[in-house]
């Protein structure tokens, strides 16, 4: 974590390919260390080919099923069903990654009360990587 001040920081998440990378613990630690009791935590990803989701964090099958669903919904651009895709500068996963990011979120707001994230018992915050190659993703956490 790179701290800029007590209300904002930037997380770096290294990915190794498509899938969900949980950041709940790091976000919760940032909130705890801020000393803020009541606020809104904004989580914002600074990229256009990955996204953020709040999702089930207990059963790993949920992560697998989500990955498979999105791959079936938006296959690589070299799939026959995607022959309409023009943008493939960085390979067959390029434009599909942008579509998946457009279907999900790049910013999420989470209430904070009593110095804790107000997530449900089975909810986790995830970076949803849509690209095949490893990436270093930056996520801004901001309390207001």
Secondary structure per residue as TSV (DSSP state, phi and psi in degrees):
chain	resnum	aa	ss	phi	psi
A	1	X	-	360.0	132.8
A	2	X	E	-104.9	112.3
A	3	X	E	-87.4	129.7
A	4	X	E	-97.5	-40.4
A	5	X	E	-159.8	-174.1
A	6	X	T	-73.7	-10.1
A	7	X	T	-112.6	-2.1
A	8	X	E	-150.3	141.1
A	9	X	E	-151.3	165.2
A	10	X	E	-121.6	123.2
A	11	X	E	-93.0	143.7
A	12	X	E	-110.5	128.7
A	13	X	E	-120.3	121.4
A	14	X	E	-90.9	125.4
A	15	X	E	-108.1	157.7
A	16	X	-	-121.6	19.5
A	17	X	S	135.0	-176.2
A	18	X	S	-59.3	146.5
A	19	X	E	143.5	-177.5
A	20	X	E	-104.6	131.1
A	21	X	E	-119.3	111.5
A	22	X	E	-74.4	134.1
A	23	X	-	-123.7	11.9
A	24	X	H	-55.6	-47.4
A	25	X	H	-60.9	-40.7
A	26	X	H	-69.3	-37.7
A	27	X	H	-67.3	-43.5
A	28	X	H	-62.7	-39.8
A	29	X	H	-63.0	-43.5
A	30	X	H	-59.0	-45.2
A	31	X	H	-62.6	-46.8
A	32	X	H	-57.4	-48.9
A	33	X	H	-69.1	-20.4
A	34	X	H	-71.5	-26.8
A	35	X	T	78.8	2.6
A	36	X	-	-77.0	134.1
A	37	X	S	-92.5	-43.9
A	38	X	S	-131.8	126.1
A	39	X	E	-169.8	-175.7
A	40	X	E	-120.5	124.7
A	41	X	E	-91.9	119.4
A	42	X	E	-97.4	128.8
A	43	X	E	-113.1	121.1
A	44	X	E	-132.4	127.8
A	45	X	E	-97.5	134.5
A	46	X	-	-94.5	42.8
A	47	X	-	-146.2	162.0
A	48	X	S	-110.4	2.6
A	49	X	S	-124.5	21.6
A	50	X	E	-147.4	172.5
A	51	X	E	-151.8	-174.6
A	52	X	E	-124.2	143.6
A	53	X	E	-144.9	154.1
A	54	X	E	-104.5	127.1
A	55	X	E	-151.0	168.5
A	56	X	E	-49.7	132.2
A	57	X	-	-120.8	15.6
A	58	X	S	-104.1	-43.1
A	59	X	-	-104.9	115.3
A	60	X	H	-62.6	-18.6
A	61	X	H	-62.2	-29.9
A	62	X	H	-62.6	-46.0
A	63	X	H	-61.7	-44.9
A	64	X	H	-62.0	-46.6
A	65	X	H	-63.9	-39.2
A	66	X	H	-62.7	-44.0
A	67	X	H	-59.9	-47.3
A	68	X	H	-63.7	-43.3
A	69	X	H	-58.1	-49.8
A	70	X	H	-67.0	-33.4
A	71	X	H	-67.3	-36.3
A	72	X	H	-73.0	-38.2
A	73	X	H	-66.2	-43.7
A	74	X	S	-131.8	86.7
A	75	X	-	-72.7	170.1
A	76	X	-	-58.1	154.3
A	77	X	T	-69.1	-12.0
A	78	X	T	-85.6	0.1
A	79	X	S	-74.3	141.1
A	80	X	G	-55.2	-33.3
A	81	X	G	-70.4	-12.7
A	82	X	G	-109.5	22.8
A	83	X	T	-65.7	-9.4
A	84	X	T	-81.4	-14.1
A	85	X	-	-70.3	130.7
A	86	X	-	-99.4	-45.5
A	87	X	-	-77.8	107.1
A	88	X	-	-145.6	38.1
A	89	X	T	-53.9	-40.5
A	90	X	T	-105.6	17.4
A	91	X	-	116.1	177.3
A	92	X	T	-69.0	-12.2
A	93	X	T	-94.9	-2.3
A	94	X	H	-65.2	-67.5
A	95	X	H	-64.4	-40.8
A	96	X	H	-56.1	-34.6
A	97	X	H	-64.4	-40.8
A	98	X	H	-65.8	-39.1
A	99	X	H	-64.4	-46.0
A	100	X	H	-60.9	-39.8
A	101	X	H	-65.6	-36.6
A	102	X	H	-68.1	-28.2
A	103	X	H	-81.9	-15.3
A	104	X	S	-113.0	-138.6
A	105	X	B	-131.6	148.7
A	106	X	S	-107.3	-6.8
A	107	X	E	-146.2	136.8
A	108	X	E	-133.3	138.3
A	109	X	E	-106.7	131.7
A	110	X	E	-128.9	122.0
A	111	X	E	-63.5	148.2
A	112	X	E	-121.5	129.0
A	113	X	E	-138.6	141.9
A	114	X	T	53.3	32.4
A	115	X	T	74.6	15.6
A	116	X	E	-130.9	150.1
A	117	X	E	-65.6	136.4
A	118	X	-	-91.5	44.5
A	119	X	-	-76.8	152.5
A	120	X	-	-70.2	166.6
A	121	X	T	-59.0	-33.3
A	122	X	T	-106.6	14.2
A	123	X	E	-96.4	139.2
A	124	X	E	-133.2	157.0
A	125	X	E	-98.6	129.4
A	126	X	E	-128.6	140.6
A	127	X	E	-82.0	127.4
A	128	X	E	-105.2	99.3
A	129	X	E	-79.1	130.6
A	130	X	-	-110.8	-4.7
A	131	X	-	-98.3	152.8
A	132	X	S	-77.6	-36.2
A	133	X	S	-81.9	155.5
A	134	X	-	-61.8	145.0
A	135	X	E	-140.3	159.7
A	136	X	E	-109.9	113.2
A	137	X	E	-105.2	142.3
A	138	X	E	-107.8	132.0
A	139	X	E	-124.9	123.3
A	140	X	E	-90.1	130.1
A	141	X	E	-109.9	127.8
A	142	X	E	-137.2	127.0
A	143	X	E	-100.6	131.5
A	144	X	-	-140.9	360.0
